[in-house]
Amino acid sequence: MSELIDNASHKKQQLKDLIRELHKGHGAEEIRAKVTEALGEVPYGLVVEAEQELLNEGLPHEEIINLCDMHGEAMKGNIDLSGMKPVPPGHPVATFREENRAIEGVVAELRPLLAELDSVTEQASLAGIMGALLPQFHRLMDIDKHYRRKENLLFPYLEKYGITGPPTVMWAKHDQLREQMKAVLDVLAQAEKTTVEEVFTISELVLKPALKGMQEMIFKEEQILFPMCLDRLTDVDWSEIHRQSPEIGFCLIDPKEEWTPEFSPEAGPVSTDGGRINLPSGSFSLPELTAALNMLPVDVTFVDKDDTVRFFSQGQERIFDRNRAILGRKVQFCHPPSSVHIVQRILDDFHSGREKRAAFWIQLHGRFIHIEYFALHDPSGAYLGTLEVSQDLTEKRALSGEQRILDYGT
């Protein structure tokens, strides 16, 4: 047994050394050849452990994010999936895979159109080809649901088991792909302004990289992420992921197979004594308090003094994704890697007492969204945590004059 452990440790060290070579500028094909020669097939779990250890040892997240695709390219053909657990139809992993097949189907439909685009010589034909590409890329924007289920349901459980590096890197890649897709749609929507001379640049720098990025993500999911999740997550975890998935939605498919987990956790809070919750200015029963918090015209999330998410309201019209999987999750992991530094600065300022509130406002899907963070303290001034309050102010910003009479229609 000790020989097997020593051999796995030796392989992992070799793999880490080869990844470091990749970061020093060696090409993916060169490293793939070295992996094949030195290691043969590498167990998928070893790839994850190697990357996590490199991050723990100080390799910057930004470097791994930037070279993430090269990591995948270097490992192609060298990952051993023989130990991967099977999943029944309807299981969350089976649904993710079914979505991947649908994504690949749309990409396959796009390839002939891209070939036509690359060979177009007449301006009249260009608009027609780009017009045919536009609805297909609109369909692919549905991939956002696939990525959000990973970010908000799958990643929190990996973090609970100490796997933080790969989810952070993958979330950053999701954001890159989202930006690429937005750029594609912007380009295709400007078909009448595009010239034949610009087509090669558009195809090589915008369209093809977006499709390649999607396919690279499918490889990383199915060769590394999903097998690792099946090893680490419990039936209880998968049951929660399955139960919460419809809240976000599915990508390009409507799952037909129903999976019945062996364990089905109860949804929602449970009152242990049936009594009222006494506050300094009155009291609530648990159903009353739940209804009141969920009726507020704002999204409320509470993060405790240890930066752990403990509560979120469940209003009818949510602004941002919130699922029970985030409960007990460090709030830093609940945000895209590109904005974590802002979240950390707010938390540092709140912990130290330098600041008590921080406000932002953004345009989101044509709506004006106001987001404000409040530092909470007890009567002695001790820091209790942070309250995040998000509100859609689009209609309120448009108000003018007065309404001093009762009018339910306004």
Secondary structure, 3 states (H helix, E strand, C coil): CHHHHHHHHHHHHHHHHHHHHHHCCCCHHHHHHHHHHHHCCEEHHHHHHHHHHHHHCCCCHHHHHHCHHHHHHHHCCCEECCCCCCCCCCCHHHHHHHHHHHHHHHHHHHHHHHHHHHHCCCHHHHHHHHHHHHHHHHHHCCHHHHHHHHHHHHHHHHHHCCCCHHHHHHHHHHHHHHHHHHHHHHHHHCHHHCCHHHHHHHHHHHHHHHHHHHHHHHHHHHHHHHHHHHHHCCHHHHHHHHHHHHHHCCCCCCCCCCCCCCCCCCCCCCCCCCCEEEECCEEEEHHHHHHHHHHCCCEEEEEECCCEEEEECCCCCCCCCCCHHHCCCEHHHHCCHHHHHHHHHHHHHHHHCCCCEEEEEEEECCEEEEEEEEEEECCCCCEEEEEEEEEECHHHHCCCCCCCCCCCCC
